[in-house]
C-alpha cells in the first residue's frame, strides 16, 4: 500500500487538468489492477482497459512478442483507442516496468512516441518540478539514449550523467531527479523506486497530457515546443539479428582494427569503449563522433543475438535533423555490411 500511495501522490500540485479519455493495456501482464488503484487514489479518471490483454497470460496470445517496442505489439491498444476515441494510450510491458505511449493527433490518427521523445517530455516535467521545489540533483540516461536530456539539465541548472546501458547503472546516479533508457524505461520517483517503473511513469504522462489538454494542446505540441527550445534531436537504431554469434564478434573486431575515418563523408573520431574512461567503466562498445555532432554507438545486445547500432543527429530544424539521420543510417548500413 505504501508504494501505491506514493505513486498516486506524484501528480503535479501546480497544474489544472482537463479530463481526457485514456486507454491502458497491461499486455497480458500484471499492470491492470495496479493502474486502476493508482489512478483511483490519485483522483484521475480510471483508464479504459484493453480487455483482450487485461488478464495475466504467459502465452501472450494477442502479440507475437510481448514488448511494446515490437512492430504490431500496440495494435490492440490502438484499435481500442480508435473505437473509444481516446486521447491517450498507455501500454506497459508484462512486468510493468516499461511504458509505451501514443496520443491522438488533430486528424484523429495516433502517433506513438519513441523512447527518446517520451524521455525528453518526462525529463522536462520532472526537472521543472524539481526546480520549482528548490531541489538539487541530476538527470541521467544511458549512452545509447538521446543526449537532449543534457540540454534539459543545463537549462534548469542540474547535473547530467550518461551511464552504461542498463538501469542498474542509471539508478546508481546520486540524487536522481529523472533517469531513462531509450528502450522505454523511466525512473520518475527515485526516492521510492530506484529502477525503471512503468506504472509511476504512466501516471505522470497522464498528468502531463491532462494539463496540456486544458490549454488545447497535446503531447505532440509539447514535444515540438521542447525541440524548438533544445534542438531537434533525431535518433534511430540499426539492429542485426544473427544465428551465429561469431558474426557479431567478427564485425566488432573488424571495426576495432580498421575503424572508418569518415562516415557519411564526414570526419569521425573513433573511441573504443572497451578501454574504459574516467567517467565510464569498460564496456564492449564502439563510439564514433562526427565533426558535425552526429554520433554512432555500436554494441552487441546484452539480451538477444543482435548487433545494435545507435544513431543520433541534431539540427535547428526537424527536416534537416531527419535528413542527417537518414544519411547516417545509410552510411552505417553500408559499413556494417
C-alpha positions in Angstrom: 0.0 0.0 0.0 3.0 2.3 0.7 4.0 2.1 -3.0 0.5 2.7 -4.3 0.1 5.7 -2.0 3.4 7.2 -3.0 2.9 6.8 -6.7 -0.7 8.2 -6.6 0.7 11.3 -4.9 3.0 12.1 -7.9 0.5 14.4 -9.6 1.8 18.0 -10.3 0.3 20.1 -7.5 0.6 23.3 -9.6 -1.4 22.1 -12.6 -5.0 22.5 -13.6 -6.3 19.5 -15.6 -8.9 18.5 -18.1 -10.4 15.0 -18.0 -9.2 13.1 -21.1 -10.0 9.6 -22.4 -7.2 7.2 -21.7 -6.8 3.6 -22.9 -4.5 1.3 -21.0 -3.0 -2.1 -21.8 -1.2 -4.5 -19.4 -0.2 -6.6 -22.4 -1.2 -9.8 -20.7 0.9 -8.9 -17.6 0.4 -7.7 -14.1 -0.2 -4.0 -14.5 -4.0 -3.7 -14.9 -5.0 -3.9 -11.2 -2.2 -1.6 -10.1 -3.1 1.0 -12.7 -6.7 1.0 -11.6 -5.8 1.5 -8.0 -3.1 4.2 -8.7 -5.5 6.3 -10.8 -8.3 5.9 -8.3 -6.1 7.0 -5.4 -4.8 9.9 -7.5 -8.2 11.2 -8.4 -7.6 10.9 -12.2 -10.3 9.2 -14.2 -9.6 5.5 -14.5 -8.3 4.4 -17.9 -10.4 2.1 -20.1 -8.7 -1.3 -20.3 -7.8 -3.2 -23.4 -9.9 -6.2 -22.4 -8.2 -8.7 -24.6 -4.9 -8.0 -22.8 -6.1 -7.3 -19.3 -5.6 -10.6 -17.6 -2.1 -12.1 -17.0 -1.4 -14.9 -19.6 2.1 -16.2 -20.1 1.2 -17.3 -23.6 0.7 -13.7 -24.7 -2.0 -14.8 -27.2 -2.6 -11.4 -28.9 1.0 -10.4 -29.6 3.9 -12.0 -31.5 6.3 -10.8 -28.8 5.2 -9.0 -25.6 7.3 -5.9 -26.0 5.6 -2.6 -26.9 8.6 -1.7 -29.0 8.0 -4.6 -31.4 6.0 -3.9 -34.6 2.3 -4.8 -34.1 2.5 -5.1 -30.3 0.4 -1.9 -29.9 -2.2 -2.8 -32.5 -4.8 -4.0 -30.0 -4.3 -0.9 -27.9 -4.6 1.5 -30.8 -7.7 -0.3 -32.1 -9.3 0.1 -28.7 -8.3 3.8 -28.6 -9.8 4.4 -32.0 -13.0 2.7 -31.1 -13.4 4.8 -28.0 -11.9 8.0 -29.5 -9.4 8.1 -26.7 -6.9 10.9 -26.3 -4.1 9.0 -24.8 -2.8 5.4 -25.0 -0.7 3.9 -22.2 0.9 0.4 -22.5 3.0 -1.4 -20.1 5.1 -4.5 -20.9 4.0 -7.6 -18.9 6.0 -6.9 -15.8 5.0 -3.2 -16.0 8.5 -1.8 -15.7 8.4 -0.2 -19.2 5.9 2.2 -20.8 4.9 3.0 -24.3 2.7 6.0 -25.2 0.6 7.1 -28.1 -1.5 10.2 -28.4 -4.4 11.3 -30.7 -3.4 13.9 -33.3 -5.7 16.6 -34.6 -6.5 14.5 -37.7 -7.7 11.6 -35.4 -4.8 9.3 -36.1 -2.4 8.2 -33.4 1.3 8.8 -33.0 3.4 6.6 -30.9 6.3 8.4 -29.1 9.8 6.9 -29.3 11.6 6.2 -26.1 13.7 9.2 -26.5 10.8 11.5 -27.3 9.0 10.4 -24.1 12.2 10.7 -22.2 12.5 14.3 -23.2 8.9 15.1 -22.2 9.2 13.3 -18.9 12.7 14.8 -18.2 11.3 18.3 -18.8 8.4 17.7 -16.4 10.5 16.2 -13.6 13.2 18.9 -13.9 10.7 21.7 -13.9 9.1 20.3 -10.8 12.4 19.9 -9.0 13.5 23.4 -9.9 10.2 24.8 -8.7 10.6 22.9 -5.4 14.2 24.0 -4.9 15.6 20.5 -5.1 19.1 19.6 -6.3 20.2 16.6 -8.2 20.9 15.1 -11.6 19.2 13.9 -14.7 20.7 10.7 -16.3 20.3 8.4 -19.3 22.2 5.6 -20.9 24.9 6.3 -23.5 22.6 4.9 -26.2 19.8 7.4 -25.3 19.4 10.9 -26.6 21.7 13.5 -25.2 18.8 16.0 -25.4 18.3 15.3 -21.7 21.6 17.0 -21.1 20.1 20.2 -22.6 17.2 20.0 -20.1 19.6 19.5 -17.2 21.6 22.5 -18.3 18.5 24.7 -18.7 17.4 24.0 -15.1 20.9 24.0 -13.6 21.0 20.3 -12.7 23.8 17.8 -13.2 23.7 15.4 -16.1 25.2 11.9 -16.4 25.3 9.4 -19.2 25.8 5.8 -18.0 26.4 2.4 -19.4 23.4 0.6 -20.8 21.2 -1.0 -18.2 19.1 0.6 -15.4 21.4 -0.8 -12.8 23.8 2.0 -14.0 21.2 4.7 -14.4 19.7 4.2 -11.0 23.1 4.5 -9.3 23.4 8.2 -10.1 23.1 10.1 -6.8 20.1 12.3 -6.1 18.4 11.2 -9.4 15.7 13.6 -10.4 14.9 11.7 -13.5 16.5 8.8 -15.4 15.7 6.9 -18.5 16.7 4.5 -21.3 15.6 4.7 -24.9 14.1 1.1 -24.5 11.0 2.6 -22.8 12.4 2.5 -19.2 11.8 5.6 -17.0 12.5 6.4 -13.4 10.3 9.3 -12.1 10.3 8.6 -8.4 13.9 7.6 -7.4 13.2 8.1 -3.7 10.6 5.3 -3.8 11.7 3.0 -6.7 15.4 3.0 -7.8 14.7 1.3 -11.0 12.6 1.8 -14.2 8.9 1.7 -13.3 6.2 1.8 -16.0 3.3 2.4 -13.5 4.6 5.7 -12.0 5.7 6.9 -15.4 2.2 6.1 -16.8 0.6 8.3 -14.1 3.0 11.2 -14.8 2.3 11.0 -18.5 -1.5 11.1 -17.9 -1.0 14.1 -15.6 1.1 15.9 -18.3 -1.5 15.1 -21.0 -4.4 16.2 -18.8 -2.6 19.5 -18.0 -1.9 20.2 -21.7 -5.5 19.4 -22.7 -6.9 22.2 -20.6 -4.8 24.6 -22.8 -5.9 22.8 -26.0 -2.5 21.1 -26.5 -1.3 17.5 -26.9 1.9 15.7 -26.1 2.9 16.3 -29.7 2.6 20.1 -29.2 4.8 19.7 -26.0 7.4 17.8 -27.9 7.6 20.4 -30.6 7.9 23.2 -28.0 10.8 21.3 -26.4 12.6 20.6 -29.7 12.3 24.3 -30.5 14.0 25.1 -27.2 16.7 22.4 -27.1 17.2 21.4 -30.7 15.8 18.7 -33.0 17.4 15.5 -31.8 16.7 12.6 -34.2 17.6 9.1 -33.0 17.5 5.8 -34.7 18.7 2.2 -34.5 20.0 -0.5 -36.8 19.5 -4.0 -35.4 21.2 -7.0 -37.0 19.9 -10.4 -35.7 22.2 -13.3 -36.2 22.0 -17.1 -35.7 25.8 -17.4 -35.4 27.3 -15.2 -32.6 30.7 -15.2 -34.3 29.2 -12.9 -36.9 28.8 -10.2 -34.2 32.3 -10.9 -32.8 33.9 -10.6 -36.2 32.1 -7.3 -37.0 33.2 -5.8 -33.8 36.8 -7.0 -34.4 36.7 -5.5 -37.9 35.5 -2.1 -36.7 38.1 -2.1 -33.9 41.0 -2.9 -36.1 40.0 -0.7 -39.0 37.6 2.0 -37.9 36.3 4.2 -40.7 37.9 7.6 -40.7 34.8 9.1 -42.3 31.1 8.3 -42.0 28.7 9.8 -44.5 31.5 11.8 -45.9 32.3 13.5 -42.6 35.4 13.0 -40.5 34.8 10.8 -37.5 36.6 10.4 -34.2 36.7 6.7 -33.0 36.6 5.6 -29.4 36.9 2.0 -28.2 34.9 1.9 -25.0 36.3 -1.4 -24.1 39.2 0.6 -22.7 37.0 2.5 -20.2 37.4 6.1 -19.4 37.4 8.5 -16.4 33.6 8.6 -16.3 32.6 5.2 -17.6 33.7 1.6 -16.8 34.9 -0.5 -19.7 32.2 -1.9 -22.0 32.1 -3.8 -25.3 31.0 -0.8 -27.4 32.5 1.5 -30.1 31.7 5.1 -30.4 32.1 7.4 -33.4 31.7 11.2 -33.0 31.4 13.0 -36.3 32.7 16.6 -36.8 29.1 17.8 -37.3 28.0 16.5 -33.9 26.3 13.2 -35.1 27.1 10.1 -33.1 27.1 6.4 -33.6 27.5 3.7 -30.9 27.9 0.0 -32.0 27.5 -2.7 -29.4 26.3 -6.3 -29.0 22.9 -6.7 -27.4 23.2 -8.0 -23.8 19.9 -10.0 -24.1 19.5 -11.1 -27.7 21.7 -12.4 -30.6 21.8 -9.0 -32.1 24.3 -6.3 -33.0 22.9 -2.9 -32.3 23.9 0.4 -33.8 22.5 3.6 -32.2 22.4 6.8 -34.2 21.8 10.5 -33.3 21.7 13.6 -35.4 20.9 17.2 -34.2 19.9 20.3 -36.1 18.0 23.5 -35.5 15.1 22.3 -37.7 13.3 19.0 -37.9 13.7 18.3 -41.6 17.4 18.8 -41.6 17.8 16.6 -38.5 15.8 13.8 -40.1 17.9 14.1 -43.3 21.2 13.9 -41.4 19.9 10.8 -39.5 18.8 9.1 -42.8 22.3 9.8 -44.3 24.0 8.4 -41.2 21.8 5.3 -41.2 22.5 4.6 -44.9 26.3 5.0 -44.3 26.4 2.7 -41.3 24.3 0.0 -43.0 26.9 0.1 -45.8 29.8 -0.1 -43.2 28.2 -2.9 -41.3 27.5 -5.0 -44.4 
